[in-house]
Amino acid sequence: MSYLERVNNHYPDSFSKVQSLAILEKYKADLTAKEYDALYSSLCSHALENMYLNEKDILVSIAHFRNEISLDEIVEMVKAS
């Protein structure tokens, strides 16, 4: 199953940086070091603003890394939700 297909599942919100990091760790083996570092940096930047990435957010990012979805499609997805 592609990462984009997984995005359609329901995922609970994350309420802490620790929860977001735990989710990221689930996918670490699937990511290159550069991808992991980019997601880690994004996660930490969002956490500074008390916004925490949930599993759907991380899967969308991975799908973008894998060219399964474009930035324009991500923007449309966010607007629709």
Secondary structure as GFF3:
##gff-version 3
##sequence-region A 1 81
A	DSSP	alpha_helix	3	7	.	.	.	ID=ss1
A	DSSP	alpha_helix	17	27	.	.	.	ID=ss2
A	DSSP	three_ten_helix	28	30	.	.	.	ID=ss3
A	DSSP	alpha_helix	33	48	.	.	.	ID=ss4
A	DSSP	alpha_helix	55	65	.	.	.	ID=ss5
A	DSSP	alpha_helix	71	80	.	.	.	ID=ss6
###
